[in-house]
Amino acid sequence: MDLPLRSDHQAAVAKGLLIQVNPDGSPFVSEGSSPQESLEPASTQESPKKPNKASSKADWVAWAVHQGAEQAEAESLTLAALIERYHGAE
C-alpha cells in the first residue's frame, strides 16, 4: 500500500488488524526494533472513545472512521445518521 494510508487502512492498523510485512510476507523488522515491536500497531494515537448522543458531529465522524468508515463518507452523513449507524458499535 502507498503511504499515507487511507483512513480505513489506518484504522485497521490502529486495531492491529494490518501489520507491515516484507515483500516476501515475512514480518517486517526495522533497524533497532525487535520483531515483537514490529507486530504492534504503528499508530501511537489513542483510539477515540465512543461518543454519547450529545457529542459533536466531529466526535461521531472520528468514531465512524475508527469503526472502519471512510472519512469522506462519515463527513457526508448527518449527525442523526451517524448516531443511528454507529451508536451500537463497540
C-alpha positions as protocol buffer text, in pm:
chain_id: "A"
residue {
  index: 1
  type: MET
  ca { x: 0 y: 0 z: 0 }
}
residue {
  index: 2
  type: ASP
  ca { x: 111 y: 352 z: -60 }
}
residue {
  index: 3
  type: LEU
  ca { x: 170 y: 596 z: 221 }
}
residue {
  index: 4
  type: PRO
  ca { x: -7 y: 777 z: 368 }
}
residue {
  index: 5
  type: LEU
  ca { x: -262 y: 506 z: 437 }
}
residue {
  index: 6
  type: ARG
  ca { x: -631 y: 558 z: 365 }
}
residue {
  index: 7
  type: SER
  ca { x: -834 y: 624 z: 678 }
}
residue {
  index: 8
  type: ASP
  ca { x: -990 y: 276 z: 678 }
}
residue {
  index: 9
  type: HIS
  ca { x: -648 y: 114 z: 647 }
}
residue {
  index: 10
  type: GLN
  ca { x: -509 y: 338 z: 920 }
}
residue {
  index: 11
  type: ALA
  ca { x: -800 y: 235 z: 1144 }
}
residue {
  index: 12
  type: ALA
  ca { x: -717 y: -131 z: 1074 }
}
residue {
  index: 13
  type: VAL
  ca { x: -352 y: -67 z: 1163 }
}
residue {
  index: 14
  type: ALA
  ca { x: -459 y: 103 z: 1487 }
}
residue {
  index: 15
  type: LYS
  ca { x: -672 y: -201 z: 1574 }
}
residue {
  index: 16
  type: GLY
  ca { x: -382 y: -433 z: 1494 }
}
residue {
  index: 17
  type: LEU
  ca { x: -567 y: -588 z: 1200 }
}
residue {
  index: 18
  type: LEU
  ca { x: -298 y: -485 z: 950 }
}
residue {
  index: 19
  type: ILE
  ca { x: 76 y: -511 z: 1004 }
}
residue {
  index: 20
  type: GLN
  ca { x: 374 y: -421 z: 791 }
}
residue {
  index: 21
  type: VAL
  ca { x: 547 y: -715 z: 621 }
}
residue {
  index: 22
  type: ASN
  ca { x: 838 y: -760 z: 383 }
}
residue {
  index: 23
  type: PRO
  ca { x: 768 y: -823 z: 12 }
}
residue {
  index: 24
  type: ASP
  ca { x: 802 y: -1198 z: 77 }
}
residue {
  index: 25
  type: GLY
  ca { x: 537 y: -1183 z: 351 }
}
residue {
  index: 26
  type: SER
  ca { x: 773 y: -1227 z: 644 }
}
residue {
  index: 27
  type: PRO
  ca { x: 731 y: -991 z: 943 }
}
residue {
  index: 28
  type: PHE
  ca { x: 893 y: -652 z: 888 }
}
residue {
  index: 29
  type: VAL
  ca { x: 1161 y: -561 z: 1140 }
}
residue {
  index: 30
  type: SER
  ca { x: 1306 y: -211 z: 1124 }
}
residue {
  index: 31
  type: GLU
  ca { x: 1658 y: -139 z: 1242 }
}
residue {
  index: 32
  type: GLY
  ca { x: 1676 y: -105 z: 1618 }
}
residue {
  index: 33
  type: SER
  ca { x: 1346 y: -280 z: 1690 }
}
residue {
  index: 34
  type: SER
  ca { x: 1258 y: -629 z: 1796 }
}
residue {
  index: 35
  type: PRO
  ca { x: 1023 y: -850 z: 1591 }
}
residue {
  index: 36
  type: GLN
  ca { x: 754 y: -810 z: 1862 }
}
residue {
  index: 37
  type: GLU
  ca { x: 772 y: -428 z: 1838 }
}
residue {
  index: 38
  type: SER
  ca { x: 719 y: -453 z: 1463 }
}
residue {
  index: 39
  type: LEU
  ca { x: 400 y: -653 z: 1516 }
}
residue {
  index: 40
  type: GLU
  ca { x: 250 y: -382 z: 1734 }
}
residue {
  index: 41
  type: PRO
  ca { x: 28 y: -120 z: 1566 }
}
residue {
  index: 42
  type: ALA
  ca { x: 230 y: 167 z: 1423 }
}
residue {
  index: 43
  type: SER
  ca { x: -16 y: 429 z: 1543 }
}
residue {
  index: 44
  type: THR
  ca { x: 57 y: 583 z: 1881 }
}
residue {
  index: 45
  type: GLN
  ca { x: -259 y: 789 z: 1854 }
}
residue {
  index: 46
  type: GLU
  ca { x: -523 y: 698 z: 2111 }
}
residue {
  index: 47
  type: SER
  ca { x: -838 y: 537 z: 1981 }
}
residue {
  index: 48
  type: PRO
  ca { x: -1138 y: 766 z: 2011 }
}
residue {
  index: 49
  type: LYS
  ca { x: -1385 y: 689 z: 2286 }
}
residue {
  index: 50
  type: LYS
  ca { x: -1739 y: 605 z: 2186 }
}
residue {
  index: 51
  type: PRO
  ca { x: -1928 y: 935 z: 2187 }
}
residue {
  index: 52
  type: ASN
  ca { x: -2262 y: 980 z: 2361 }
}
residue {
  index: 53
  type: LYS
  ca { x: -2569 y: 1105 z: 2181 }
}
residue {
  index: 54
  type: ALA
  ca { x: -2497 y: 1465 z: 2288 }
}
residue {
  index: 55
  type: SER
  ca { x: -2144 y: 1462 z: 2139 }
}
residue {
  index: 56
  type: SER
  ca { x: -2044 y: 1677 z: 1843 }
}
residue {
  index: 57
  type: LYS
  ca { x: -2058 y: 1564 z: 1481 }
}
residue {
  index: 58
  type: ALA
  ca { x: -1675 y: 1572 z: 1473 }
}
residue {
  index: 59
  type: ASP
  ca { x: -1666 y: 1320 z: 1759 }
}
residue {
  index: 60
  type: TRP
  ca { x: -1911 y: 1095 z: 1573 }
}
residue {
  index: 61
  type: VAL
  ca { x: -1713 y: 1125 z: 1249 }
}
residue {
  index: 62
  type: ALA
  ca { x: -1395 y: 1022 z: 1434 }
}
residue {
  index: 63
  type: TRP
  ca { x: -1582 y: 727 z: 1588 }
}
residue {
  index: 64
  type: ALA
  ca { x: -1722 y: 620 z: 1250 }
}
residue {
  index: 65
  type: VAL
  ca { x: -1373 y: 630 z: 1094 }
}
residue {
  index: 66
  type: HIS
  ca { x: -1240 y: 432 z: 1390 }
}
residue {
  index: 67
  type: GLN
  ca { x: -1512 y: 175 z: 1315 }
}
residue {
  index: 68
  type: GLY
  ca { x: -1391 y: 148 z: 952 }
}
residue {
  index: 69
  type: ALA
  ca { x: -1587 y: 415 z: 764 }
}
residue {
  index: 70
  type: GLU
  ca { x: -1419 y: 629 z: 501 }
}
residue {
  index: 71
  type: GLN
  ca { x: -1356 y: 984 z: 628 }
}
residue {
  index: 72
  type: ALA
  ca { x: -1543 y: 1147 z: 338 }
}
residue {
  index: 73
  type: GLU
  ca { x: -1840 y: 914 z: 377 }
}
residue {
  index: 74
  type: ALA
  ca { x: -1862 y: 978 z: 751 }
}
residue {
  index: 75
  type: GLU
  ca { x: -1840 y: 1354 z: 698 }
}
residue {
  index: 76
  type: SER
  ca { x: -2118 y: 1341 z: 440 }
}
residue {
  index: 77
  type: LEU
  ca { x: -2363 y: 1184 z: 687 }
}
residue {
  index: 78
  type: THR
  ca { x: -2580 y: 1393 z: 914 }
}
residue {
  index: 79
  type: LEU
  ca { x: -2525 y: 1379 z: 1288 }
}
residue {
  index: 80
  type: ALA
  ca { x: -2851 y: 1186 z: 1326 }
}
residue {
  index: 81
  type: ALA
  ca { x: -2741 y: 932 z: 1062 }
}
residue {
  index: 82
  type: LEU
  ca { x: -2402 y: 888 z: 1230 }
}
residue {
  index: 83
  type: ILE
  ca { x: -2567 y: 827 z: 1565 }
}
residue {
  index: 84
  type: GLU
  ca { x: -2817 y: 582 z: 1413 }
}
residue {
  index: 85
  type: ARG
  ca { x: -2548 y: 389 z: 1227 }
}
residue {
  index: 86
  type: TYR
  ca { x: -2267 y: 387 z: 1486 }
}
residue {
  index: 87
  type: HIS
  ca { x: -2428 y: 421 z: 1829 }
}
residue {
  index: 88
  type: GLY
  ca { x: -2438 y: 45 z: 1877 }
}
residue {
  index: 89
  type: ALA
  ca { x: -2079 y: -8 z: 1756 }
}
residue {
  index: 90
  type: GLU
  ca { x: -1821 y: -100 z: 2018 }
}
